[in-house]
Amino acid sequence: MTPPRSSTPRDPSPRDALRRELRERRRAILAPARIAAAESIASRLLALPFAPTSGYVAGYWAMDGEIALSSWQVRLPRECIYCLPVLHEDGRLRFAPWRGGAPLVGNRHGIPEPDVPVDALLPAESMSLVVAPLVGFDMRGHRLGMGGGWYDRTFAFRRDRAAPPVLVGAAFDAQHVETVSPQPWDMPLDALCTESGTHLFSNDIDPTTA
């Protein structure tokens, strides 16, 4: 199935080359370091000053060496409902509550999604906090994704106003670069957690509404 057309242009080739390099770097991280990093990042996500204590929060299904979020998921406050992203035909993500062991189905890219009816999906605006996967990041809060533009299109509504959800990146320190050469359509992160630190980029987050 062909992905939906979008006004988001395709990434220029220099970013594609950087993406390939960073994916190789990420995959080369050994299992003990990977597990330790996931535990550290889970603790940092829970300690964010705007970490929600209730409502919907979203993670992702780790693929291709991405940081696994299972440690964060199982340690969330009881009143938080964990969700996974689901590709929608309009080119934007929707989100579905998911617990370990619940049915999953592969999407067009082979990434597992909750196997739920369309009317059970939630819009991005329903989330309090979303942890986004990424290929690379810089210290200005710019995120380099896989190039499909799903997160950029989904959260474009936040360009004009400070509104939930808070967008947080999760990454290994090894994914840091001087610049990801951000494009006009790229959505910046509000914060980023790695195994060694937490970086806050946005001054517009209201902890009472995040």
C-alpha positions as CSV (number, residue, x, y, z in Angstrom):
1,M,0.0,0.0,0.0
2,T,1.4,3.4,-1.0
3,P,1.8,5.9,1.9
4,P,-0.6,8.9,1.7
5,R,0.5,12.0,-0.2
6,S,1.6,14.9,2.0
7,S,2.7,18.5,1.7
8,T,5.8,17.5,3.6
9,P,8.7,17.2,1.1
10,R,10.9,14.2,1.1
11,D,14.2,14.7,3.0
12,P,17.2,15.8,1.0
13,S,19.9,13.3,0.4
14,P,22.5,14.6,3.0
15,R,20.0,13.8,5.7
16,D,19.4,10.4,4.3
17,A,23.2,9.7,4.5
18,L,23.3,10.9,8.1
19,R,20.3,8.7,8.9
20,R,22.0,5.7,7.5
21,E,25.2,6.4,9.5
22,L,23.2,7.0,12.8
23,R,21.1,3.8,12.4
24,E,24.3,1.8,12.0
25,R,25.8,3.5,15.1
26,R,22.6,2.7,17.1
27,R,22.5,-0.9,16.0
28,A,26.1,-1.4,17.1
29,I,25.4,-0.7,20.7
30,L,25.8,-3.9,22.7
31,A,23.0,-5.6,24.6
32,P,24.3,-4.8,28.2
33,A,24.7,-1.1,27.3
34,R,21.3,-1.1,25.6
35,I,19.5,-2.6,28.6
36,A,21.3,-0.2,31.1
37,A,20.4,2.8,28.9
38,A,16.7,1.8,28.7
39,E,16.6,1.6,32.5
40,S,18.2,5.0,33.0
41,I,16.0,6.6,30.4
42,A,12.9,5.2,32.0
43,S,13.9,6.8,35.3
44,R,14.6,10.1,33.6
45,L,11.2,10.1,31.8
46,L,9.4,9.4,35.1
47,A,11.4,12.3,36.8
48,L,10.5,14.9,34.2
49,P,9.1,18.0,35.9
50,F,6.0,17.7,33.7
51,A,5.6,13.9,33.8
52,P,1.9,13.3,34.0
53,T,0.4,11.3,36.9
54,S,-2.8,10.5,35.0
55,G,-4.3,10.4,31.5
56,Y,-3.1,9.1,28.2
57,V,0.7,8.8,27.4
58,A,2.2,7.3,24.3
59,G,5.4,5.5,23.6
60,Y,6.4,3.4,20.6
61,W,7.3,-0.2,19.6
62,A,11.1,-0.3,19.5
63,M,12.6,-1.4,16.1
64,D,16.0,-1.3,14.4
65,G,17.9,-0.7,17.7
66,E,15.7,2.0,19.1
67,I,15.5,2.5,22.9
68,A,12.9,0.0,24.4
69,L,10.3,1.7,26.6
70,S,9.0,-1.4,28.4
71,S,10.7,-0.3,31.7
72,W,9.0,3.1,31.5
73,Q,5.7,1.6,30.6
74,V,5.5,-0.8,33.6
75,R,6.6,2.0,36.0
76,L,4.0,4.6,34.9
77,P,1.6,5.8,37.6
78,R,-1.5,3.6,37.9
79,E,-3.7,6.4,36.5
80,C,-1.7,6.7,33.3
81,I,-2.9,4.8,30.2
82,Y,-0.2,3.7,27.9
83,C,-0.8,4.0,24.2
84,L,1.0,3.0,21.0
85,P,0.9,4.9,17.7
86,V,-1.2,3.7,14.8
87,L,-0.7,4.9,11.2
88,H,-3.9,6.5,9.8
89,E,-4.8,7.0,6.1
90,D,-4.8,10.8,6.5
91,G,-1.0,10.7,7.0
92,R,-1.2,11.4,10.7
93,L,-0.8,9.1,13.7
94,R,-3.6,8.0,16.0
95,F,-3.0,6.3,19.3
96,A,-4.5,3.2,20.9
97,P,-4.3,2.0,24.6
98,W,-2.2,-1.1,24.9
99,R,-1.1,-3.5,27.6
100,G,1.5,-6.2,27.3
101,G,0.1,-9.3,25.7
102,A,-2.7,-7.5,23.9
103,P,-3.1,-8.3,20.2
104,L,-0.8,-6.5,17.7
105,V,-0.8,-6.4,13.9
106,G,2.0,-5.2,11.6
107,N,1.5,-2.0,9.7
108,R,2.7,-1.2,6.2
109,H,6.2,-0.8,7.5
110,G,6.2,-4.0,9.6
111,I,5.9,-2.1,12.9
112,P,3.4,-3.7,15.4
113,E,0.3,-1.7,16.2
114,P,-2.6,-2.5,18.6
115,D,-5.2,-4.5,16.8
116,V,-8.2,-2.4,17.6
117,P,-11.2,-0.9,15.5
118,V,-10.8,2.5,14.0
119,D,-13.4,4.0,16.4
120,A,-11.1,3.0,19.3
121,L,-8.3,5.2,18.1
122,L,-7.4,8.5,19.9
123,P,-6.2,11.7,18.3
124,A,-2.8,13.2,19.3
125,E,-4.6,16.0,21.2
126,S,-5.8,13.4,23.7
127,M,-2.3,12.5,24.8
128,S,-0.6,14.2,27.8
129,L,2.9,13.2,26.8
130,V,4.3,11.4,23.8
131,V,7.8,9.7,23.7
132,A,9.0,9.8,20.2
133,P,11.5,7.5,18.5
134,L,14.3,9.2,16.6
135,V,17.4,8.4,14.6
136,G,19.4,11.5,15.7
137,F,19.2,14.7,17.7
138,D,21.0,17.9,18.4
139,M,21.2,20.1,21.4
140,R,18.7,22.6,20.0
141,G,15.9,20.2,20.4
142,H,15.8,19.1,16.7
143,R,14.9,15.5,16.0
144,L,15.9,13.4,12.9
145,G,13.3,10.7,12.3
146,M,13.0,8.0,9.6
147,G,12.0,10.5,7.0
148,G,8.3,9.6,6.6
149,G,7.1,12.8,8.4
150,W,4.5,11.0,10.5
151,Y,5.4,12.8,13.8
152,D,5.9,16.2,12.1
153,R,2.4,16.1,10.5
154,T,0.7,14.7,13.6
155,F,2.0,17.4,15.9
156,A,2.0,20.3,13.5
157,F,-1.0,21.8,15.4
158,R,1.4,22.7,18.2
159,R,3.3,25.2,16.0
160,D,0.9,28.0,16.7
161,R,0.2,27.3,20.4
162,A,1.6,25.6,23.4
163,A,-0.7,22.7,23.8
164,P,-0.6,19.1,25.0
165,P,0.9,16.7,24.4
166,V,4.5,17.3,25.5
167,L,6.8,15.8,22.9
168,V,9.9,14.0,24.4
169,G,12.6,12.2,22.6
170,A,14.3,9.0,23.9
171,A,17.8,8.2,22.5
172,F,21.2,6.9,23.2
173,D,24.0,9.4,23.7
174,A,25.6,7.9,20.5
175,Q,22.7,9.4,18.5
176,H,23.8,13.0,19.2
177,V,25.1,15.1,16.3
178,E,26.1,18.7,16.0
179,T,23.1,19.5,13.9
180,V,20.4,17.4,12.1
181,S,20.0,20.2,9.6
182,P,16.4,20.8,10.5
183,Q,13.9,21.5,7.8
184,P,10.9,24.0,8.1
185,W,8.4,21.2,8.5
186,D,10.3,19.5,11.3
187,M,8.6,19.5,14.8
188,P,11.1,20.2,17.6
189,L,11.1,18.3,20.8
190,D,10.2,19.8,24.2
191,A,12.6,17.6,26.0
192,L,15.0,14.7,25.4
193,C,16.2,11.9,27.7
194,T,19.4,9.8,27.1
195,E,21.2,7.4,29.4
196,S,23.4,10.2,30.7
197,G,21.1,13.3,30.9
198,T,17.8,15.1,30.6
199,H,17.6,18.1,28.2
200,L,14.7,20.5,28.4
201,F,14.2,22.7,25.2
202,S,10.8,24.3,25.7
203,N,9.9,27.2,28.0
204,D,6.2,26.9,27.1
205,I,5.4,23.8,29.0
206,D,2.9,24.2,31.8
207,P,3.3,21.3,34.2
208,T,-0.3,21.7,35.3
209,T,-1.6,20.9,31.8
210,A,1.1,18.6,30.5
